[in-house]
């Protein structure tokens, strides 16, 4: 039987402040969901689930200590400093 262990990863204060700062210009309040580390027990397989933010009914994905964010899936990669442009 496969057992998956889920350990929640807290979003860093630095990343959280950058998201909130970008949202102040578009006057929105993001709904932020912490990411997780998922480990399949008795294997060497693991997956880092990104932090999710729902802003204006659109899904944004973030990783701690990364300079990029993603929209909807991991194929749409953008610089974090340009987040404000996407929210307007």
Wavefront OBJ file of the C-alpha trace (Angstrom):
o trace
v 0.000 0.000 0.000
v 1.250 3.478 -0.877
v 1.426 5.968 1.963
v 1.825 9.655 1.191
v 3.096 11.942 3.935
v 2.110 15.600 3.617
v 4.151 18.225 5.479
v 2.897 21.792 5.199
v 5.439 24.437 4.165
v 4.814 27.927 5.516
v 5.036 30.770 3.036
v 7.993 33.032 3.791
v 7.269 36.480 5.191
v 9.272 38.058 2.361
v 7.188 36.372 -0.342
v 3.952 37.121 1.497
v 4.811 40.808 1.735
v 5.655 40.951 -2.007
v 2.292 39.410 -2.895
v 0.385 41.752 -0.588
v 2.340 44.754 -1.884
v 1.399 43.933 -5.497
v -2.237 43.430 -4.477
v -2.486 46.881 -2.885
v -2.211 48.504 -6.319
v -5.089 46.468 -7.728
v -7.075 46.814 -4.481
v -7.554 43.066 -4.123
v -7.218 40.722 -1.183
v -5.424 37.482 -2.055
v -6.535 34.131 -0.660
v -3.255 32.336 0.096
v -2.910 28.594 0.629
v 0.381 27.218 1.945
v 2.244 24.671 -0.132
v 3.326 21.234 1.048
v 6.048 18.650 0.787
v 4.552 15.317 -0.249
v 6.693 12.243 0.361
v 5.856 8.703 -0.712
v 6.828 6.566 2.248
v 9.542 3.921 1.738
v 10.709 5.490 -1.542
v 12.961 8.356 -2.538
v 10.107 10.172 -4.296
v 9.004 13.600 -3.119
v 7.078 16.534 -4.586
v 7.033 20.164 -3.501
v 3.554 21.590 -3.902
v 3.697 25.359 -4.582
v 2.012 28.031 -2.495
v -1.232 29.055 -4.161
v -2.791 32.487 -4.263
v -6.203 33.149 -5.713
v -6.357 36.743 -6.867
v -9.259 38.067 -8.959
v -10.475 34.463 -9.464
v -7.155 33.494 -11.078
v -4.664 30.957 -9.691
v -1.077 32.079 -9.071
v 1.654 29.668 -7.932
v 4.680 30.664 -5.842
v 7.735 28.973 -4.332
v 9.721 30.325 -1.380
v 12.994 32.011 -2.359
v 12.256 31.992 -6.110
v 12.270 35.031 -8.383
v 9.410 33.703 -10.489
v 5.692 33.031 -10.174
v 3.396 30.929 -12.319
v -0.136 31.436 -13.571
v -2.534 28.439 -13.570
v 0.234 25.844 -14.139
v 4.029 25.553 -14.134
v 4.290 26.285 -17.867
v 3.432 29.983 -17.541
v 6.514 31.442 -15.801
v 6.956 35.163 -15.078
v 9.310 37.326 -13.016
v 8.000 38.073 -9.533
v 8.787 41.757 -9.928
v 6.175 41.883 -12.742
v 3.323 40.540 -10.584
v 1.807 44.001 -10.235
v 1.342 44.253 -14.028
v -0.651 41.005 -14.141
v -3.005 42.098 -11.366
v -4.082 45.356 -13.073
l 1 2 3 4 5 6 7 8 9 10 11 12 13 14 15 16 17 18 19 20 21 22 23 24 25 26 27 28 29 30 31 32 33 34 35 36 37 38 39 40 41 42 43 44 45 46 47 48 49 50 51 52 53 54 55 56 57 58 59 60 61 62 63 64 65 66 67 68 69 70 71 72 73 74 75 76 77 78 79 80 81 82 83 84 85 86 87 88
